[in-house]
Each structure stands twice: as C-alpha cells, then as structure tokens.
C-alpha cells in the first residue's frame, strides 16, 4: 500500500514513532540523551519548532512545526537513521551489522486548529500517566509538560476531552 503524507507549509504535525518490538530502549538515560542530541542535530539540517513532546521507554510523541523548506518526513527520515547509526556505535556494533531499531513507519496527524493542537498536547502530556509510569503528568521529566505549565496551560481544564483516534500506538 502506498501512503501519502499530507504537508501544509507552516503547519504543525503530531508524530508518533515506536521502537521495533516496543523494546524499552529509552529507559537507558544514555539512549534518551542521544535521542535529544540527534533531534538537535536534525534541527540544524531541517529546521523546526518543537511545540510539545513526550519520550517514553518504547516510543515518543512530538508536535513539531517545520520551518523554511523543511517537512516532517525529511525530519523523521533524518532522525531515525542518524540515531540508529550513533546508537550502534555506542553499543560497539559495526556499521555493517544489521539492527532494526525503529518500526518502519511513523504515524502523523496534521494539526487542524487550536482545539486540535490542545487535545494532542494534552494527550502527549497525559501519556506517561496512561501507561502507568507516573500518577501525575508533571512527574514525567521527559516531556514538555512543565514548559507548558509555566505558560499557564495547566492544570488541565475540566472540559478537556481525549481525541477519538488511536494515536498510532
């Protein structure tokens, strides 16, 4: 099946990327640091604004807004192999040694409006609670929750509703 990605210049997109076989690799603080470092490096090549994120042991969710000529597919297609290459080095594997690290495809959703953005941002920040890692979203350090709390978005309004899709999980 051929998939077509929908691009809107200047538009924000919600992305889910899962580790192959849901291996909880990001429990390792060094792997988490490498993911953040790789994202910073990719941002130089394919500029974007990170609007929200959560990194969990076996997957991550981000909301990003590509800038200039960048698009989210280029960002993800740079992130995945660059992370894998550096991670293999840190494991002492040769470049020629096969290692399937990521699930082949990532899931994306183009953000339609402010309400859609808020719903996806709340979903991201509640994800560690949903998976049972913490009881309170503010306790998960690998997310943008605290940054948004400082901006006055949290605590969540009583009327918040979780969007009705599967979120790529």
C-alpha positions, 0 to 999 in steps of 0.5 A: 500500500502506498501512503501519502503524507499530507504537508501544509507549509507552516503547519504543525504535525503530531508524530508518533514513532515506536521502537521495533518490538516496543523494546524499552530502549529509552529507559537507558538515560544514555539512549534518551540523551542521544535521542535529544542530541540527534533531534538537535542535530536534525534541527540544524539540517531541517529546521523546526519548532518543537511545540510539545513532546513526550519520550517514553521507554518504547516510543515518543510523541512530538508536535513539531512545526517545520520551518523554511523548506523543511517537512516532517518526513525529511525530519523523521527520515533524518532522525531515525537513521542518524540515531540508529547509526550513533546508537550502534556505535555506542553499543560497539556494533559495526556499521555493517551489522544489521539492527532494526531499531525503529518500526518502519513507519511513523504515524502523523496527524496534521494539526487542524486548529487550536482545539486540535493542537490542545487535545494532542498536547494534552494527550502527549502530556497525559501519556506517561500517566496512561501507561502507568509510569507516573500518577501525575503528568508533571512527574514525567521529566521527559516531556514538555509538560512543565514548559507548558505549565509555566505558560499557564496551560495547566492544570488541565481544564475540566472540559478537556476531552481525549481525541477519538483516534488511536494515536498510532500506538 
